[in-house]
């Protein structure tokens, strides 16, 4: 068993050895276990994300449950430390769900206990585990977000026929308006980032750095595809998709507000969905949304279903309880201030903030 440290854990589930939790140092064994966990577990748990988080100098702790030499559970944790936002362990920041993977309940509980011990030893205020399904992890669970996901038929024509008339009309409007949708790899990153960073500023949210996206492109070459929407040679919309087994994910997508009447997002999303069907993907994940919000309604019109997300918080009791409430009113005021920043300033400051936020 390759490992960097072995932790003794307390109150583990019956029948699972207390010395069987270790920080994994074997990339191949880790990725092999993750790849065997089925749809939705193969992408965001992969070892290569450590290099991506490394752009922001965020340490990754990979806890593995072992039975003999064999991994039977995995939990990646990212350390986020900030004087302004506090100290937290998260699995994983910025993504919908990337929590505990385990062969059984005993292994799962052992990993949670080990993560709690690691959190306590580092004096972290909270330990956050983002799960796709409900689990016995903590009474403090944030449930205001849902994953919008769409089952895909084998043919894009079948999906087109399922769409409501108003959605098809908006796709047609984009086509008639002269929008051109293209896709490629990292060569389109500058165009994507120009639209993404501006849109995030306009929304009042800090953006990732271009270095972050370059790292994703470099570490996940076969999985990444960048989409652009252009009008008369100017890029006005962009999306960043990643292949996750039978699922196509779109973690990031943006368009410029002043072109909203041209149905930029409808043109882009239809082209992506069309390609996803024809490529044989079984699911398209639009990403998380707050129920009844504007993004939620946009995703729902394509026929997407809302799957609950379970974000569990452990650690200091008060901090864990407060974290389940979501952003405070002060966060809304900060958004308004951010919207007024010059774009060059928001691009410079955004990565400094987003690296501290989960």
FENKA-V996557 format. One record per backbone hydrogen bond with DSSP energy under -0.5 kcal/mol. CO is the residue of the C=O (numbers start at 1). NH is the residue of the N-H. If there is no record, write none. Layout:
# FENKA-V996557
co=CO nh=NH
co=CO nh=NH
This chain:
# FENKA-V996557
co=2 nh=25
co=5 nh=23
co=7 nh=9
co=7 nh=21
co=13 nh=16
co=17 nh=20
co=18 nh=9
co=20 nh=22
co=20 nh=66
co=21 nh=7
co=22 nh=24
co=22 nh=64
co=23 nh=4
co=23 nh=5
co=25 nh=27
co=26 nh=30
co=27 nh=31
co=28 nh=32
co=29 nh=33
co=30 nh=34
co=31 nh=35
co=32 nh=36
co=33 nh=36
co=34 nh=37
co=35 nh=38
co=38 nh=41
co=43 nh=46
co=46 nh=49
co=47 nh=50
co=48 nh=51
co=48 nh=52
co=49 nh=53
co=50 nh=54
co=52 nh=55
co=53 nh=56
co=53 nh=58
co=54 nh=57
co=57 nh=59
co=59 nh=79
co=60 nh=62
co=61 nh=63
co=61 nh=77
co=62 nh=24
co=63 nh=75
co=64 nh=22
co=65 nh=72
co=65 nh=73
co=67 nh=70
co=70 nh=67
co=72 nh=103
co=73 nh=65
co=74 nh=101
co=75 nh=63
co=77 nh=61
co=78 nh=90
co=80 nh=88
co=82 nh=86
co=86 nh=82
co=87 nh=125
co=87 nh=126
co=88 nh=80
co=89 nh=128
co=90 nh=78
co=91 nh=98
co=91 nh=130
co=92 nh=95
co=101 nh=74
co=104 nh=108
co=105 nh=109
co=106 nh=13
co=106 nh=110
co=107 nh=111
co=108 nh=112
co=109 nh=113
co=110 nh=114
co=111 nh=115
co=112 nh=116
co=113 nh=117
co=114 nh=118
co=115 nh=119
co=116 nh=120
co=117 nh=121
co=118 nh=122
co=119 nh=124
co=120 nh=123
co=125 nh=316
co=126 nh=89
co=127 nh=129
co=127 nh=314
co=128 nh=91
co=128 nh=130
co=129 nh=131
co=129 nh=312
co=130 nh=98
co=130 nh=99
co=131 nh=310
co=135 nh=137
co=139 nh=141
co=140 nh=313
co=141 nh=143
co=142 nh=311
co=144 nh=291
co=145 nh=309
co=146 nh=148
co=146 nh=289
co=147 nh=149
co=147 nh=307
co=148 nh=286
co=148 nh=287
co=149 nh=305
co=150 nh=284
co=155 nh=158
co=155 nh=159
co=156 nh=160
co=157 nh=161
co=158 nh=162
co=159 nh=163
co=160 nh=163
co=164 nh=167
co=164 nh=168
co=165 nh=169
co=166 nh=170
co=167 nh=171
co=168 nh=172
co=169 nh=173
co=170 nh=174
co=171 nh=175
co=172 nh=176
co=173 nh=177
co=174 nh=179
co=175 nh=178
co=178 nh=232
co=179 nh=181
co=180 nh=182
co=180 nh=230
co=182 nh=228
co=184 nh=226
co=185 nh=188
co=186 nh=189
co=188 nh=192
co=189 nh=193
co=190 nh=194
co=191 nh=195
co=192 nh=196
co=193 nh=197
co=194 nh=198
co=195 nh=199
co=196 nh=200
co=197 nh=201
co=198 nh=202
co=199 nh=203
co=200 nh=204
co=200 nh=205
co=201 nh=204
co=209 nh=213
co=210 nh=214
co=211 nh=215
co=212 nh=216
co=213 nh=217
co=214 nh=218
co=215 nh=219
co=216 nh=220
co=220 nh=224
co=223 nh=243
co=225 nh=241
co=226 nh=184
co=227 nh=239
co=228 nh=182
co=229 nh=236
co=229 nh=237
co=230 nh=180
co=231 nh=234
co=234 nh=231
co=234 nh=236
co=236 nh=256
co=237 nh=229
co=238 nh=254
co=239 nh=227
co=240 nh=252
co=241 nh=225
co=242 nh=249
co=244 nh=40
co=244 nh=247
co=246 nh=282
co=246 nh=283
co=247 nh=244
co=247 nh=249
co=248 nh=285
co=249 nh=242
co=252 nh=240
co=254 nh=238
co=256 nh=259
co=257 nh=260
co=259 nh=262
co=259 nh=264
co=260 nh=263
co=263 nh=267
co=264 nh=268
co=265 nh=269
co=266 nh=270
co=267 nh=271
co=268 nh=272
co=269 nh=273
co=270 nh=274
co=271 nh=275
co=272 nh=276
co=273 nh=277
co=274 nh=278
co=275 nh=279
co=276 nh=281
co=277 nh=280
co=282 nh=152
co=283 nh=248
co=284 nh=150
co=284 nh=286
co=285 nh=250
co=287 nh=148
co=289 nh=146
co=290 nh=293
co=293 nh=297
co=294 nh=298
co=295 nh=299
co=296 nh=300
co=297 nh=301
co=299 nh=302
co=299 nh=304
co=300 nh=303
co=301 nh=164
co=305 nh=149
co=305 nh=307
co=307 nh=147
co=309 nh=311
co=310 nh=131
co=310 nh=312
co=311 nh=142
co=312 nh=129
co=314 nh=127
co=316 nh=320
co=317 nh=321
co=318 nh=322
co=319 nh=323
co=320 nh=324
co=321 nh=324
co=322 nh=325
co=323 nh=326
co=328 nh=331
co=328 nh=332
co=329 nh=333
co=330 nh=334
co=331 nh=335
co=332 nh=336
co=333 nh=337
co=334 nh=338
co=335 nh=339
co=336 nh=340
co=337 nh=340
co=338 nh=341
co=342 nh=345
co=342 nh=346
co=343 nh=347
co=344 nh=348
co=345 nh=349
co=346 nh=350
co=347 nh=351
co=349 nh=352
co=349 nh=353
co=350 nh=353
co=350 nh=354
co=351 nh=355
co=353 nh=356
co=353 nh=357
co=354 nh=357
co=358 nh=94
